[in-house]
């Protein structure tokens, strides 16, 4: 699995916890009228609280 090529997306925020970013391998469009994306973060991820 470590050699599997897959698209990677950069997700970033500049919220109340400051600037944070992470890469995700799966992302889904939820709405076109107001651009909204869906992605999941593991609770053990260092950036979990920021998102």
C-alpha positions as CSV (number, residue, x, y, z in Angstrom):
1,X,0.0,0.0,0.0
2,X,2.9,2.4,0.6
3,X,3.7,2.5,-3.1
4,X,0.1,3.1,-4.2
5,X,-0.3,6.4,-6.1
6,X,-3.3,8.4,-5.1
7,X,-4.4,12.0,-5.4
8,X,-3.6,14.1,-2.3
9,X,-5.4,17.3,-1.3
10,X,-4.2,20.0,0.9
11,X,-6.9,21.3,3.4
12,X,-6.1,24.4,5.4
13,X,-7.8,26.7,7.9
14,X,-7.1,30.0,9.5
15,X,-9.5,29.8,12.5
16,X,-9.6,30.4,16.2
17,X,-6.7,28.0,16.7
18,X,-4.5,29.7,14.1
19,X,-3.3,28.4,10.8
20,X,-3.3,24.7,10.3
21,X,-3.1,22.4,7.3
22,X,-3.0,18.7,6.5
23,X,-3.1,16.4,3.5
24,X,-6.0,14.1,2.8
25,X,-6.4,11.4,0.3
26,X,-10.2,11.4,0.0
27,X,-12.5,14.5,-0.3
28,X,-16.1,14.9,-1.4
29,X,-18.0,17.8,-2.8
30,X,-21.2,18.4,-0.8
31,X,-22.6,21.6,-2.4
32,X,-22.0,23.7,-5.5
33,X,-24.0,26.7,-4.6
34,X,-21.9,27.4,-1.6
35,X,-18.6,25.5,-2.1
36,X,-18.5,23.0,0.7
37,X,-16.2,20.0,1.0
38,X,-16.4,16.9,3.2
39,X,-13.4,15.1,4.6
40,X,-12.7,13.0,7.7
41,X,-9.9,13.5,10.3
42,X,-8.7,11.0,12.8
43,X,-9.2,12.3,16.4
44,X,-5.5,11.4,17.0
45,X,-4.4,13.8,14.3
46,X,-2.4,16.8,15.6
47,X,-4.7,19.2,13.6
48,X,-8.0,17.7,14.8
49,X,-8.9,20.5,17.2
50,X,-8.2,23.2,14.6
51,X,-10.8,21.8,12.2
